[in-house]
Amino acid sequence: MIREALDRLRAFDRRRPRVWDAAVTGFWTAAAVLDYTSGGWRTTAHDNVTAPESLVLLMSLGFSLPLLWRRTHPLAVVLLMTPISLVNVWTGAVVQASLLQLIPVFQIVLRSSFRTVGAAALLFVVPVLSGGVRIPSTWGQEVVSYVWGLVFVALLGIAVRTRREYTEALVERAHRLERERDQQAQLAAAAERTRIAREMHDIIGHNLSVITGLADGGAYAARKNPERAGQALEAIGTTSRQALSELRRLLGVLRDDHPDAERTPQPTLDELAPLIERVRRAGLPVHLELTGEPTPRSLTPGRQLTVYRVIQEALTNTLKHATGPTSATVALTYSHTHLDARITDTGTGTGMGTGTGTGTGAGRTTDTEEAPPAAQGIMGMRERAALYDGSLEAGPLPDDKGWQVQLRLPLEESHP
């Protein structure tokens, strides 16, 4: 309850600083005047005091009224009180209101440099020391007590200032962490959008290429072999349903109102054979070669997805861009530390969309040309490989006898 009351008081002070300054000044002014009227100042006066009562009243007001500016101009308030303090101790009256000088000194300790603090302390001590020199009997009673009061106020101000600066540092750190959290969230969202765009490109690009090939073959077969045309239509339906299913599972992960959405819908290397079969139905002969065997738990689902998507993209590019009689070979080689995937074809023009910057064939780009939209496929493959510290190379075979994509991916259990 006390802390809540103090927080409200500080909030009010931030909104209406003048009201609080006037209240504090009025309180201490009333205390000084009441002390004068009750004769309380005489308890510290000396027997030979000759200061008239009007001067004592003026000194009491001179120590209390300037407190109105104690926070805006604390050093000026101390300067204003210094001659009054000098008159106070020189006459021997030693008005109790002179201790109000410690209030602006406290404000200086809170907000100013240590050089300014030293100047304020000097302005406070010099009149007291001069009074002790003039009236030696006041040395132990007034001078020592005033100096100890100054030391106490200085230490209190340093403690409050240190705590305030520490609190401000914590608040600033919290704000900085909040900003960094928002930035990390934005970066994560951007990375997720990129990942989704890559998956959408792989799913839609591959399946549409297969459907296009099946549709062209079915149209040709319809005139001579209706049975083959029916098989092509059936394959088109199967491929379309599979593509829609993959898209639904991918987009279902993005929906917050579907907590039961499957979180790992991505294909693995176990689905490589169905992928090759679909490509064969689309009209591209594909041969699969396996060398070695993967060790248990050697490939994470993410690495398997990378290999699967690279093979899918390479075969899709062959379907879309190769001309003439074409066949493809997919070779997977497992070693103790790496998995190598090599996809080659015997067609021409399959470099289209790779964006490698080599060759002069149709659809290929030079280093100074802007890559066409289809170049996003090879860029996506390289990004996938780099995600797991792998490498990917794509380019034409010697003598322009086809195209190859070479993926080298370290296994999970390998160590740098």
C-alpha positions as CSV (number, residue, x, y, z in Angstrom):
1,M,0.0,0.0,0.0
2,I,2.8,2.4,0.8
3,R,4.6,1.6,-2.5
4,E,1.3,2.2,-4.4
5,A,0.8,5.5,-2.6
6,L,4.3,6.6,-3.4
7,D,3.9,5.6,-7.1
8,R,0.7,7.7,-7.3
9,L,2.5,10.6,-5.6
10,R,5.4,10.4,-8.1
11,A,2.9,10.2,-11.0
12,F,1.1,13.3,-9.7
13,D,4.5,15.1,-9.3
14,R,5.3,14.3,-13.0
15,R,2.0,15.7,-14.1
16,R,2.0,18.8,-11.8
17,P,5.5,19.6,-10.6
18,R,4.7,23.1,-9.6
19,V,1.9,22.0,-7.3
20,W,4.3,19.7,-5.4
21,D,7.0,22.4,-5.3
22,A,4.5,24.9,-3.9
23,A,3.2,22.4,-1.3
24,V,6.7,21.6,-0.1
25,T,7.7,25.3,0.0
26,G,4.5,26.2,1.9
27,F,5.1,23.4,4.4
28,W,8.6,24.5,5.3
29,T,7.7,28.2,5.3
30,A,4.9,27.5,7.8
31,A,7.3,25.5,9.9
32,A,9.9,28.3,9.9
33,V,7.3,30.9,10.8
34,L,5.8,28.8,13.6
35,D,9.2,28.1,14.9
36,Y,9.9,31.8,15.1
37,T,6.6,32.7,16.7
38,S,7.0,30.0,19.3
39,G,10.5,31.0,20.2
40,G,12.0,27.7,19.1
41,W,14.9,29.5,17.4
42,R,16.0,30.8,20.8
43,T,16.8,27.2,22.0
44,T,20.0,27.3,19.8
45,A,20.7,31.0,20.2
46,H,23.5,32.4,22.4
47,D,23.3,34.6,25.4
48,N,24.9,37.5,23.6
49,V,22.5,37.4,20.6
50,T,21.6,40.9,19.5
51,A,19.8,40.1,16.2
52,P,16.4,41.8,16.2
53,E,13.3,39.5,15.9
54,S,12.4,41.1,12.5
55,L,15.8,40.0,11.1
56,V,15.3,36.5,12.5
57,L,11.9,36.3,10.7
58,L,13.5,37.6,7.5
59,M,16.2,34.9,7.7
60,S,13.6,32.2,8.3
61,L,11.7,33.3,5.2
62,G,14.9,33.6,3.3
63,F,15.8,30.0,4.0
64,S,12.3,28.6,3.2
65,L,10.8,30.6,0.3
66,P,13.6,29.9,-2.3
67,L,12.7,26.2,-2.0
68,L,10.1,26.8,-4.7
69,W,13.0,26.6,-7.2
70,R,14.9,23.9,-5.4
71,R,14.5,21.4,-8.4
72,T,14.7,23.7,-11.3
73,H,17.6,25.9,-10.1
74,P,19.1,24.2,-7.0
75,L,22.6,25.8,-7.3
76,A,21.0,29.2,-7.6
77,V,19.0,28.5,-4.4
78,V,22.2,27.6,-2.5
79,L,23.8,30.8,-3.8
80,L,20.9,32.8,-2.6
81,M,20.9,31.2,0.8
82,T,24.7,31.6,1.3
83,P,24.7,35.3,2.4
84,I,21.6,34.6,4.6
85,S,23.5,31.8,6.2
86,L,26.5,34.0,6.7
87,V,24.4,36.6,8.5
88,N,22.7,33.9,10.5
89,V,25.9,32.4,12.0
90,W,27.7,35.8,12.2
91,T,25.0,37.2,14.5
92,G,25.0,34.1,16.6
93,A,21.3,33.6,16.1
94,V,21.7,30.2,14.4
95,V,18.1,30.0,13.1
96,Q,17.0,26.4,12.8
97,A,15.6,27.1,9.3
98,S,19.2,27.3,8.1
99,L,19.1,23.5,7.9
100,L,16.8,23.9,4.9
101,Q,19.9,24.5,2.8
102,L,20.4,20.8,2.8
103,I,17.3,20.3,0.6
104,P,18.7,22.0,-2.5
105,V,22.0,20.4,-1.8
106,F,20.2,17.0,-1.9
107,Q,18.8,18.0,-5.3
108,I,22.2,18.9,-6.6
109,V,23.6,15.5,-5.5
110,L,20.7,13.8,-7.3
111,R,21.1,15.5,-10.6
112,S,24.4,17.4,-11.0
113,S,28.0,16.5,-11.5
114,F,30.4,15.9,-8.6
115,R,32.1,19.2,-9.3
116,T,28.8,21.0,-8.8
117,V,28.2,19.0,-5.7
118,G,31.6,20.1,-4.3
119,A,30.8,23.7,-5.1
120,A,27.4,23.5,-3.3
121,A,29.0,21.8,-0.3
122,L,31.6,24.5,-0.1
123,L,28.9,27.2,-0.2
124,F,27.2,25.4,2.7
125,V,30.2,24.9,4.9
126,V,32.0,28.2,4.5
127,P,29.4,30.3,6.4
128,V,29.3,27.7,9.2
129,L,33.1,27.6,9.6
130,S,33.2,31.4,9.7
131,G,30.7,31.5,12.4
132,G,32.7,28.9,14.4
133,V,35.8,31.1,14.0
134,R,33.9,34.2,15.2
135,I,32.2,32.4,18.1
136,P,34.4,29.5,19.2
137,S,31.8,28.2,21.6
138,T,29.6,27.2,18.7
139,W,32.2,24.9,17.1
140,G,31.1,21.7,18.7
141,Q,27.4,22.4,18.8
142,E,26.6,23.9,15.4
143,V,29.6,23.4,13.1
144,V,30.1,19.6,13.7
145,S,26.3,19.0,13.5
146,Y,26.0,20.9,10.3
147,V,28.9,19.1,8.7
148,W,27.5,15.7,9.8
149,G,24.1,16.7,8.3
150,L,25.9,17.6,5.0
151,V,27.6,14.2,4.9
152,F,24.4,12.4,5.7
153,V,22.5,14.2,2.9
154,A,25.3,13.7,0.4
155,L,25.4,9.9,1.1
156,L,21.6,9.7,0.9
157,G,21.6,11.6,-2.4
158,I,24.3,9.3,-3.8
159,A,22.3,6.2,-2.7
160,V,19.1,7.5,-4.2
161,R,20.8,8.6,-7.4
162,T,22.5,5.2,-7.8
163,R,19.3,3.3,-7.3
164,R,17.5,5.7,-9.8
165,E,20.2,5.2,-12.4
166,Y,20.1,1.4,-11.9
167,T,16.3,1.4,-12.3
168,E,16.5,3.5,-15.4
169,A,19.1,1.2,-16.8
170,L,16.8,-1.8,-16.1
171,V,13.9,-0.1,-17.8
172,E,16.0,0.8,-20.8
173,R,17.3,-2.8,-21.0
174,A,13.7,-4.0,-20.9
175,H,12.7,-1.7,-23.7
176,R,15.7,-2.7,-25.7
177,L,14.9,-6.4,-25.2
178,E,11.3,-5.7,-26.2
179,R,12.4,-4.0,-29.4
180,E,14.8,-6.9,-30.1
181,R,12.0,-9.4,-29.5
182,D,9.8,-7.6,-32.0
183,Q,12.6,-7.5,-34.5
184,Q,13.3,-11.2,-34.0
185,A,9.6,-11.9,-34.5
186,Q,9.6,-9.9,-37.7
187,L,12.7,-11.8,-38.9
188,A,11.1,-15.1,-38.0
189,A,8.0,-14.1,-39.9
190,A,10.0,-13.2,-42.9
191,A,11.9,-16.4,-42.8
192,E,8.7,-18.4,-42.4
193,R,7.2,-16.5,-45.4
194,T,10.3,-17.4,-47.5
195,R,10.0,-21.1,-46.4
196,I,6.4,-21.2,-47.3
197,A,7.0,-19.6,-50.7
198,R,9.7,-22.1,-51.4
199,E,7.5,-25.0,-50.4
200,M,4.6,-23.6,-52.5
201,H,6.9,-23.2,-55.5
202,D,8.2,-26.8,-55.2
203,I,4.7,-28.3,-54.8
204,I,2.8,-26.3,-57.4
205,G,5.7,-26.1,-59.9
206,H,6.4,-29.8,-59.9
207,N,2.8,-31.1,-59.9
208,L,1.7,-28.6,-62.6
209,S,4.6,-29.7,-64.8
210,V,3.6,-33.4,-64.3
211,I,0.0,-32.6,-65.0
212,T,1.0,-30.6,-68.2
213,G,3.0,-33.5,-69.4
214,L,0.2,-36.0,-68.7
215,A,-2.3,-33.8,-70.4
216,D,-0.2,-33.4,-73.5
217,G,0.4,-37.2,-73.7
218,G,-3.3,-37.9,-73.0
219,A,-4.4,-35.6,-75.8
220,Y,-2.0,-37.3,-78.2
221,A,-3.0,-40.8,-77.1
222,A,-6.8,-40.0,-77.3
223,R,-6.7,-40.2,-81.1
224,K,-5.0,-43.6,-81.3
225,N,-5.2,-45.3,-77.9
226,P,-8.2,-44.3,-75.8
227,E,-7.1,-46.7,-73.0
228,R,-3.8,-44.8,-72.6
229,A,-5.7,-41.5,-72.6
230,G,-7.8,-42.8,-69.7
231,Q,-4.7,-43.8,-67.8
232,A,-3.3,-40.3,-68.4
233,L,-6.5,-38.7,-67.0
234,E,-6.4,-41.0,-64.0
235,A,-2.8,-40.0,-63.3
236,I,-3.7,-36.3,-63.7
237,G,-6.5,-36.8,-61.1
238,T,-4.1,-38.6,-58.7
239,T,-1.4,-35.9,-59.1
240,S,-3.9,-33.1,-58.6
241,R,-5.3,-34.6,-55.5
242,Q,-1.9,-35.2,-54.0
243,A,-0.9,-31.5,-54.8
244,L,-4.1,-30.3,-53.1
245,S,-3.5,-32.5,-50.1
246,E,0.1,-31.1,-49.7
247,L,-1.1,-27.6,-50.0
248,R,-3.9,-28.1,-47.5
249,R,-1.5,-29.6,-45.0
250,L,1.0,-26.7,-45.6
251,L,-1.6,-24.0,-45.2
252,G,-3.2,-25.8,-42.3
253,V,-0.1,-25.2,-40.2
254,L,-0.6,-21.4,-40.6
255,R,-4.1,-21.4,-39.1
256,D,-4.2,-20.5,-35.5
257,D,-7.7,-21.9,-35.1
258,H,-6.7,-25.4,-36.1
259,P,-4.7,-26.8,-33.2
260,D,-4.9,-30.3,-34.6
261,A,-3.2,-29.3,-37.8
262,E,-0.4,-31.7,-38.8
263,R,2.9,-30.0,-38.0
264,T,5.2,-32.3,-40.1
265,P,3.5,-32.8,-43.4
266,Q,6.7,-32.7,-45.5
267,P,7.8,-35.6,-47.6
268,T,10.9,-37.7,-46.8
269,L,13.2,-39.9,-48.9
270,D,10.7,-42.8,-48.4
271,E,8.5,-40.9,-50.9
272,L,11.2,-40.6,-53.5
273,A,10.1,-43.7,-55.4
274,P,6.5,-42.4,-55.9
275,L,8.0,-39.0,-57.0
276,I,10.0,-40.8,-59.7
277,E,7.0,-42.8,-60.7
278,R,4.9,-39.7,-61.3
279,V,7.7,-38.2,-63.4
280,R,7.9,-41.4,-65.5
281,R,4.1,-41.2,-66.0
282,A,4.6,-37.6,-67.2
283,G,6.8,-38.9,-70.0
284,L,10.3,-38.6,-68.6
285,P,12.3,-41.9,-68.2
286,V,14.1,-41.7,-64.8
287,H,16.6,-44.2,-63.5
288,L,17.4,-44.3,-59.8
289,E,20.8,-45.4,-58.5
290,L,21.6,-46.0,-54.8
291,T,25.1,-46.5,-53.5
292,G,25.6,-47.3,-49.8
293,E,23.0,-47.3,-47.1
294,P,22.1,-44.5,-44.6
295,T,23.0,-45.2,-41.0
296,P,20.2,-45.2,-38.5
297,R,19.1,-41.6,-37.7
298,S,21.7,-40.2,-40.1
299,L,19.3,-37.8,-41.8
300,T,16.9,-35.5,-40.0
301,P,13.5,-34.9,-41.5
302,G,14.7,-31.4,-42.6
303,R,17.7,-32.9,-44.5
304,Q,15.5,-35.5,-46.1
305,L,13.1,-32.8,-47.2
306,T,16.0,-30.9,-48.7
307,V,17.2,-33.8,-50.7
308,Y,13.6,-34.6,-51.8
309,R,12.9,-31.0,-52.9
310,V,16.2,-30.7,-54.8
311,I,15.5,-33.9,-56.8
312,Q,11.9,-32.7,-57.4
313,E,13.0,-29.3,-58.6
314,A,15.7,-30.8,-60.9
315,L,13.3,-33.3,-62.5
316,T,10.7,-30.5,-62.8
317,N,13.1,-28.3,-64.7
318,T,13.9,-31.2,-67.0
319,L,10.2,-31.7,-67.7
320,K,9.6,-28.0,-68.3
321,H,12.7,-27.0,-70.3
322,A,14.3,-30.1,-71.9
323,T,13.9,-30.5,-75.7
324,G,14.4,-33.6,-77.7
325,P,14.5,-37.2,-76.5
326,T,15.4,-36.9,-72.8
327,S,16.1,-39.3,-69.9
328,A,17.2,-38.6,-66.4
329,T,19.3,-40.3,-63.8
330,V,19.1,-39.8,-60.0
331,A,22.1,-41.1,-58.1
332,L,22.2,-41.1,-54.3
333,T,25.5,-42.0,-52.6
334,Y,25.7,-42.4,-48.9
335,S,29.0,-42.1,-47.0
336,H,29.9,-41.9,-43.3
337,T,29.8,-38.1,-43.3
338,H,27.9,-36.9,-46.4
339,L,25.0,-37.7,-48.8
340,D,25.6,-36.9,-52.4
341,A,22.7,-36.5,-54.8
342,R,23.5,-36.2,-58.5
343,I,20.6,-35.6,-61.0
344,T,21.5,-35.6,-64.7
345,D,19.6,-35.6,-67.9
346,T,20.3,-36.0,-71.6
347,G,18.2,-33.2,-72.9
348,T,19.1,-29.8,-74.2
349,G,17.9,-26.5,-72.8
350,T,17.4,-27.8,-69.3
351,G,19.5,-25.0,-68.0
352,M,16.6,-22.7,-68.3
353,G,15.7,-21.1,-65.1
354,T,18.8,-22.2,-63.2
355,G,20.3,-18.8,-63.3
356,T,23.9,-20.2,-63.2
357,G,25.2,-17.5,-65.5
358,T,27.0,-20.0,-67.7
359,G,26.5,-21.0,-71.3
360,T,24.5,-19.2,-74.1
361,G,21.6,-21.6,-74.4
362,A,18.1,-20.4,-74.5
363,G,16.7,-19.2,-71.2
364,R,20.1,-19.0,-69.5
365,T,21.3,-15.7,-68.0
366,T,24.6,-14.0,-67.9
367,D,26.1,-12.4,-64.9
368,T,24.9,-8.9,-65.9
369,E,21.4,-9.9,-66.8
370,E,18.5,-10.1,-64.3
371,A,17.5,-13.7,-63.6
372,P,14.0,-14.6,-64.8
373,P,11.3,-15.7,-62.4
374,A,12.1,-19.4,-63.1
375,A,15.6,-18.8,-61.5
376,Q,13.9,-18.9,-58.1
377,G,14.0,-22.7,-58.4
378,I,17.8,-23.0,-58.4
379,M,18.0,-20.2,-55.8
380,G,15.6,-22.2,-53.6
381,M,17.7,-25.3,-53.9
382,R,20.9,-23.5,-52.9
383,E,19.1,-21.9,-49.9
384,R,18.0,-25.3,-48.8
385,A,21.5,-26.8,-49.1
386,A,23.0,-23.8,-47.3
387,L,20.5,-24.3,-44.4
388,Y,22.3,-27.5,-43.5
389,D,25.9,-26.5,-44.4
390,G,25.6,-28.2,-47.7
391,S,26.6,-27.2,-51.2
392,L,24.8,-27.3,-54.6
393,E,26.2,-27.0,-58.1
394,A,24.2,-26.8,-61.3
395,G,25.5,-26.6,-64.9
396,P,25.7,-28.2,-68.3
397,L,27.4,-31.5,-68.9
398,P,30.5,-31.5,-71.2
399,D,29.9,-31.0,-74.9
400,D,26.3,-29.8,-74.0
401,K,25.1,-33.3,-73.6
402,G,22.6,-32.5,-70.9
403,W,22.4,-30.9,-67.5
404,Q,23.3,-31.9,-64.0
405,V,22.6,-30.8,-60.4
406,Q,25.0,-31.9,-57.7
407,L,24.0,-31.7,-54.0
408,R,26.4,-32.5,-51.2
409,L,24.8,-32.6,-47.8
410,P,26.6,-33.4,-44.5
411,L,24.9,-36.0,-42.3
412,E,23.5,-35.2,-38.9
413,E,26.2,-37.2,-37.0
414,S,29.1,-35.6,-38.8
415,H,31.1,-33.0,-36.8
416,P,33.2,-30.1,-38.1
